[in-house]
Every structure is written in structure tokens, then in C-alpha cells.
Amino acid sequence: NNDHFDIERSLDGVRFATIGQLAGHGTTSAASSYTFTDANVAAQANGPVYYRLRQVDADGTSSFSPVRTVSFSTQASAAPALSLYPNPAQARTQLDLSQLPATGSYQVQLLDATGRTLRQLTLAGGLPQPLDVHELASGTYLVRVSGLAPGGNAFQQTLRLTKE
């Protein structure tokens, strides 16, 4: 007997406002999926954001779902997720720069455990880049990537690489 769902949001956990409505599927025993995107809410949030659904029946009666909380990073622009794979590596590994803009180039340093630079590269973003490590001795190394993150903020990220 479901008529619709009201999507409600609160920035303080107390006062909820309706931010959208989705039509219901009536009376059914089949599973139904619904989606709603609260675009640009992260820019408004100074802490957790609270959501709940108000399920409204055709006769006007309603009930509320449990409240769910979403939190956003407090950083102005979150650092991209970089990774190395396989890691541990034998002869080659991939430095995944797919989270970085393809239009940018990034400085990559391969460092030994004492911090000494073994190799410096400039690599393009937007895709995984191969790293040849066959000449390295077995051990632990650092791969430092620096450049501009999405949003134009400077970033530096250091990954640990194990060579078998």
C-alpha cells in the first residue's frame, strides 16, 4: 500500500527537512530498489549528515526509517588513492595513477630504506604506470608521488614497496 517515500536530511540530527520524494511501488512481495543522490551536500556539511525515510501509504499514514549518518572528509580536497600492485613485486609493479587527472604529470621518486633517491621519473596521470624493479635488491623501498591533486591542491603521497 506504499504511495511514496520522502527523503529527509538533517545537518544537526534534530531538525529534518524533506529533500526529495520517490514514488512507491504500491503493494508487492517483490524486492524493490530505490536510489536518490543528495548532490553537493558535502559542501554544506560541517560534521555528520543525518538521513531518514518517511514511508507514506496511499491512505496517508506514514512511518519513519531508522536514522542513518554519513560523514565527509574534513580536508578541502581528499588525497587521491594511489596504489602499487603487485606488492610485493618481483620484476615489475604497477603504480596506479588512475585517480589523478590524465592531463597532469607527476614526479615519482624511488627511495631506499635510508631515504636515498634511487630513481626519479615523471609520469602521466589517469592510468596505471609500469615500474621496472628487476634490478633492485630484495628489501623495502618507498615510492613518493608528488604533484597537483584534483582541485589544484599540491599533494605528496608515499607508498611502501616490497621487492622479493
ABEGO torsion letter per residue (X at the ends): XBABBBBBBBAAGABBBBABBBBBAEBBABBBBBBBBBBGAAAABAEBBBBBBBBBBAAGBBBBBBBBBBBBBABABBBBBBBBOBOBBAABBBBBAAABBAABBBBBBBBBAAGBBABBBBBBBGBBBBBBAAABBBEBBBBBBBEBBBGGBBBBBBBBBBBX
